[in-house]
Amino acid sequence: MVSKESSMRQYYLLLLPQAFVGFVDAISFMVVAPSVVFYVRSVGGTLEQYGAVLSAFSFASFLFKPVLGYWVDQSSTFRAPYLTSLGAAMIGGLLYFGASIYRGYLAVAILFLGRLFGGMGAANATLGFTYVAQMIPQQHITKLNALLSMVRIMGMGIAPALNIFLSGIDTKIGSFHVDPLNSVGLFLLASNFLSFLVIYFMLEEPPIETKPEENPAHLNHQSSQFWKEVLAPDITLPIMGIFVLNANFQLVETGLAPAAKDILDWDPVQISTVFGVNAFLMLAVIALTFKLSSAGVSDFYLLEIGWFVSSVGYGALYLLWKEGVTPLAFVTPFFVAAGSFPFLGAPTRSIFTKSVAKYPTLKNQQGTMQATMSMSASVAGFVAPGLLAAFALRTPEEVAQSSDKRAFTPLASFAGFLSVVLLVGFVLLRLKHEQQSTNDGSGVEAHEGTSLLAVSQGDVSESSQDLHHPRVQAYRRQTVSLMGISQITFGGSDDAGEEDKATRNDTTII
């Protein structure tokens, strides 16, 4: 019997390509976010056009995620969808750089197009969620998702140093002038090319002959059973939660750079430093949520903590971002609001993934369903920035003329309000599942660190059988063999069964 540590090393190697892509995505976001508003202004764009450029990224991601999800569900291959999305991201980086050649409307249009292609690349996040859901045994998802998230946070922490490096660039490549703003495009091009190579050479996927057999119960959009499952509260509420989480975040992403510039006269490096400090604070919060989960705190309780912290953070952000605020008072609400993210994102995704797995019509459509959830985040991403830039974010002149001198209009208070609404919603859903658990007489206390999704014993057995399908086992054995590692037993032994029982109640944190 191979040790648990050896088994985990196999999974670490299996997810190495996803970790690298996530690392690059995190750095790319942190490099673009602090400077894009200055880039738009430098080529003659307006604040409204800045909001449109931000929205383009999420809009393209929204459109491309279902394509990738359906592609994976139908072909059971990951490499081709990944490479396609990364190719689009490279085109986006090239356009982002080339926009600086022009001025005015044309330059903004090229920037807009570049972010569209960048969003197509970012859509591969749904591939990562699907890959973990399909390829990793459920008892290990918590630890591996935590590791992947920490890699992303490390990327966010490194990005400020990269921004400092880019801020000193002033050179020419042929007839093209490379400056701190357009050099970001060259970084996007180069980093996504590296991701392309890593996926091409290192990503492991199941050979055709060993893939699990397709579930004969296909999605039927006319079926009452399909709609009954899709509209179940434990499916719809997590989707709403991800939407609100990302809509709230857009308030920070859209408003932080211009508000910091107008109120505190900060430059991109100072703004990027705030994001970098926040990344290290989030590492501490991730460690806290992991510890709470290990102590038996359920997904629902983590979500309730998160939505409470979110309501406090965004409420303070609206009240304190105004003329005369000190730097400490300016960044504190941002840190508090961002501190809610580890409590919200992964537990919501965990509840959703487990809910999908328990419904017969949905459980073999993880790619499509994960894409659906990610699309809700993208809707918030491309709708909110334009609306916030036009109706919630004030210009310096509007701040001076206002009576409260705040950087935002009252519309920005939506973030705190929606956080309270979701807090109440998940409390009610938890109480519902606790009641169902009591009525079913399952003998599992609802307050334990177990799933509160009221999955019947039949559902658990069926899910376990899927995990240990002979063809799934054959694929996993072939995967580690291709990686040059001795084959190990992924399940089926008494010891492994005991490990499953001991770890099945892990909560996905990240």
N, C-alpha and C positions, 0 to 999 in steps of 0.2 A: 504494500500500500504506500503510495506516495504521500508525503507529508502535506499538510494544509498550506504551509509556506511555499512548497514547490508548486502546488496547484495554483496558488495566487500568482506566482511568477509567470505561469503560462498565460493567464488572463492579462497581466500587465503588458506582455509582449504583443498579445493579440490586439490590444487597444492603443498601442503606441502610435499608429498613424492618426487615429482620431485625436489623441492627445496633442500631436504636433499641429494638426489643422486647427484645433481649438486655441492653441497657444498663439498661432499666427493671427487668427480672427480677433483675439482679444487685443493684441498689440495694434492691429490695423484700426480697430475701433478707437482705441485710445490716442492714436496718432491723428486720425481724421477729426474726431469730435471737438477738440479745443481750437482747431485752426480753420475749419471750413467756413465759419462766419466771416473771418478776416479775408479768406480767399475770395468769397463771393463779393465782398465790398471792394477788394482790390481790383477786380475786373469790371467794376461799375454796377454791380448788382444791388438790389434793394433788400430790405429785411423780409419782405414777403417772398422774394425769390429765394432767399436763404431757407425759408421754411419749406418751399417747394423742393429744393435740392435735398433737404433732409428727408422729406416724404418719399422721394423717388426711390431711395434705398429700400425702405420697407415695402413700398408698393410692388416693386419687382420681386422681392422676397416672397410676398404674399401670392403672387401669380405663379411663381416657379416651384413653391413647396409642394402643392398637390401633384405637379408633374413628376417631381422626384419620388414622392411617396407612392404614386401609382406605378411608376417605373419599377421600383423595388418590389412592390407586391406582386407584380406580374412576372418579373424576370428573376427575382431572388438574387440579383447581382448588385453589388455596391460600387465596384470600381468605375464602371462606365458613367453612372450618374455623378459620382464624385468628380471625375475628370472633366465632365462637361461643365459642371458648376464652377470649378476652379479655372477652366479656360475662360469662362465669362468674366470672372473676377480679374483675370489678367488684362483683358480688354478694357475693363473698367478703370484699372490703374493707369493704363496708357492714355485713355481719354481724359482722366483727371489731370494728368500732367500736361497734355496738349491744350487744355482749355486756356492756359495762360498766354498762348500765342495771340489770342483775340481779345477784344474788349466788348463790353456792353452785352446786348441780348444774345449774340452768338456765343460768347464765352460762357454765359450762364447756361445756355442750351447744351453745350458740350459737357459742362459740369453735371448737368441734370442727367444726360445720357450716360456719363461715366458712373454716376451713382446707381443708375438703373442696372447696369451690368454688374456693379459691385453687389447689389441686392440679390441678383441671380446667384452669385457666388455664395453669399451668406445663407441662401436657402438650404445649403447642405447641412445645416444644423439639424434638420429633421432626419437626415440620414444617420447622424450620430445617435440620436435618441432611438431610432428604429434598430440600429445595429446592436446597441446595448440590450434592448428589450428582447431581441431575437436570439442573440448569440451568447448571452451571459446567464448562467443559472440565477434564479431569483434571489437566492440567499447571499449572493455576492454583489448584487447591484449597488447596495449602499456604499460599500467600500470603494468600488471602482468608480462610481459617479462622484464620490468625494474626491478621489484622486484626479479625475478629469477636471473637476471644477477648480481644484487648487492649481492645476497647471494653467488654466485660464487666468486665475487671479494673479499668478506669477507674471504672466504676460502683461496684465494691466499695470503691475508694479514696475516692470522694466520700461514700459513705454515712455514715462517722463524723461528718462535718460536719453532715449532715442529722439525725443522732441528737442532736447537741448542740443544734441548733435545736428539735427536738421536745421535748427535755428541759426547755426553758423555757416550754412551752405550759401555760397555766392560765387558761382562759377558758370562756365559755358560748356555745353556739349554740342560741338559744331556751331550752328547758328542759334541754338536754343539756350536761353538764359535760364539757369537752374537756381531757384531761390528757396527760402524756407517754406514757402507755401506750396509751390508746384512739385517740390521734391518728394512730397508725400505720395504723389502718384507713382513715382519711380519705386518707392518702397513697396507700395501695394503690388506693383508688377513683379518685382523680384521675390517678395515673400510668398506670393501665391504660386509662383513658378516652383519654388522649393516645395511647397505643399503638394503640387502636382506630381513632382518626382517621388516624394515619399509615398503618396497613395499608389502611384503606378507600380513601384517596385516592392512595397512592403505590405499593402493591404491584403489580408487573407479573406477569401470568400468561399462558400461551399461549392465544390464541383457539382456539375449538373446531375450526375448519377447518384449523389448522396443527399440531395436536398429532401426535406420532409415533403410527404405527399400533400397536394393541395386540398384544402377543405372543400368538400362538394357544396357546402352551404355558402354560395356567393352572396355578395351584397345585392339586395334587391330593393331599389329605392321606392318601389311601389308596395312593398310589404309592410303591413301594419306592425309586424314584429320588429322590423328594422327601425321604424320610427319610434316605437315604444322604447327600444333600447337606446337610441340616439338621444331621445328627449328625457331620459332618466336623470334625476337630480344629480347623481354622482358622475354624470357625463357633462351635463350643461354647466353646472356651477364651477367646476375646475376650468372650463373654457372661458367662462366669464371672469374668473379670477386672473387668469393669464392676461386677458384683454385689459383689465383694470390695472394690473401690475405694470404693464408696458405703457399704457396711456399715462399713468402717473409718472413713470420714468421719463417720458417725453417732455414733461414739464421741466425737469432738470436738464436733460440733454439740449433742449431748445433754448432754455433761459439762462443757464449758468454762464456760458461764455459772454453773451452780450451784457447780461446784468453785471458780471464781474468787471467787465471793461468800463461800463458806464458809471457804476457806483464806486468802484475801488480803483479804476484805471489799471487793471491787470492786463498783462500780455499773455500770449498763448502758452509760454513756458510756465508761468505762475498758475494758470488754469489747469494745465496738464499735471502740475505738481499736486493739486488738490485731488485729481482723479487717482494719482499714484498713491498718495497717503491713504485715500479711501480703500484702495485695493488691499493694503496691508491690514487695515482695520477689519475689512471683510474676511480676511483669513482668520482673524481671531473669532469673528462671529460664526464662521463655518465650523471652527473647532468646538465652539459652544453648542451649536445645534447638533453636531455629531455626538457630543457627550450626552446631551439631553436625550437623543434617540437611543443611545446605548443604555441609558438608565430606564428606558421603557416609556418615554413620552411619545405619544402617537402623532401621526401626521396632522390630525385635526387640532390638537393642542398647539403644535408648532405653528400652524396657520393662524390660530387665534392670537398667539403672541405677535406674530408678524404683522397682521392687519392692525392690531392695536398700536404697535410701534410706528407703522406707516401713517396712521391717522395723526399721531402726535408730530412726527417729523414733517409731513407736508403742511400741516396746520401752522407749525412754527415757521416754515419756509415762507409761506405767504405773508405772515405777519412781520417777519424780521428783515426780509430783503427790501430795504428802502434806503433813502439818502441818510447819511450820517451813521450807518451801521459800522461796527468795528469788523475787522477781518475775522476774528474769532466767532462773533455772533452771526456772521455771514455763512461760514462753512459748517457750523454746528448742526443746523437743521438738515443740511445736505447729508452729513454723516449719519444722522439719526434715521432719516428716510432710507438711505442706502443700506443701513444696517438691517432693515426689514427684509431685504432681498433673499438672503439665505433661508429665512424662515418661510418664505412664500413660494419661490420658484420650484424647487425640487419636491417639497411635500405635495404641492399641487399636481405636479407631473406624476408623482408616485401614486396618488389616489386615482388619477385618470388612467394610468397604465394598468393598474390592478382592476379597475372597473371595466375597462375594455376587455381584459382577459377573462372576465367572468361571464360575459354575454356571448352566447353561441354564434350569433350573426356577426359579431364584431371582432372576436378574439384573434382570428387569423388575418385581420386587416390592420395590423399595427402600423404599417407604413402610412396608409391612408389616414388613419385616425390620429397618429402623431402629427402628420402634416396638417390636419384640420385644426388641432390645438395650436400649432405653430402659426397657422394662418391668422388665428385670432390675435396673436401678438403682432403680426405684421399689419393687420387692419389698424390697430392702435398706432403703430409706427408710422403709417403713411397718412392717416387722417389727422392725428393730433398735432404734429409739428406745424402744418399750415394754418390750422385753426388757432393754435396757441400764438404763433408769430403774428397773426393778423388781429386777434381779439383779446389775448391775455398778456402779451409782452408789450410793455410800453417803451417808446423811444425816450431818449434823454429829455427832449422837449416836452413830451407828455408827462413824464415824471415831475418836471419842474412846475407844470401847470396844475397838477393834481393836488388835492387837499391832503392826502395821506402820504404822498412822496414815495409810494411803493413802486417796485419794479414791475409788479403785476397788477392787472385789473382784478376785480372780484371774481371773474370767471375762473381764475387759478385756484380758487378754494374747492373746486370739484374734486381734487385729489384726496383731500382729507375726508370729504363727505362720502365718496365712493369706498374709501377704505373702511369706514364705519359700516356701510351697507354690506360689504363682503364679510366683515367680522360677524355681523348678525346672521348672514346666510350660512356660514360654515358652522356656527354654533347650532343652528336649527338642524343642519344636516347631520352633525355629530349626535345630537339628541335622538334623531330619527333612527340612526343606525344602532345606537345603544338600546333603544326600545326593541328594534328588530332582533338584536342579539339576545335580549332577555326573553322575548317571546319564542324564539327558536329553541331556547333551552340548550344552547350549544355548550354551555359550561365555560365559555371564554368571557372574562370580564372585559367590558368595553373600555375601561380605563387603562388596561395593560398596553404594552408597546406592540400590540398586534394590529393587524389590519382591521379597521372598523367598517369594512365594506359589507359585512354580513354575507360573506360568500358561503354557500351551502357546502356540506361535506362532499356532495357529488361534484360540485364545481372544483373543489380543491383536488379531488382525485383525478378529474379529467385533466386539469392543468398540469398535475404532476406527471401524468402519463405522456402529455405532450412534451414535457421537458426531457423525458427519458425515452423518447421515440428512438427505435434502433437506428434509423437513418440519421437522426440528429447526433446520436452517439458516434456513428461512423464518421460523420463530418468532423466532429470535434477531434477525434483521434487522428484523422488525416491532416487536420490543420496543424496540430502540434508536430506531427511528423514532417510536414513540409517546412516547419520552422527549425528543423534539426534538433528537436527535443524528444526525449524518450516519451512514449505514449503513457498516458495516465488514465486512471478510471475516473470518469466524471460523475458517476452515479451507479446505483444498482447494488452496492455493497451495504452491509449492515452499518458499518462505520459511517459511510457517506450518508446513509439515511439519518443517523443520529445527528450528523452535522447539519443536515437540512432542517431537522426539527429544532435544533438549537439556534439556527440563524434565520429561519424563515420569516421571523417577525421583524427583521431589520426594516428600518424606515429610510426611504431615499431622501437624502438631505439636500443634494445639490442638483 
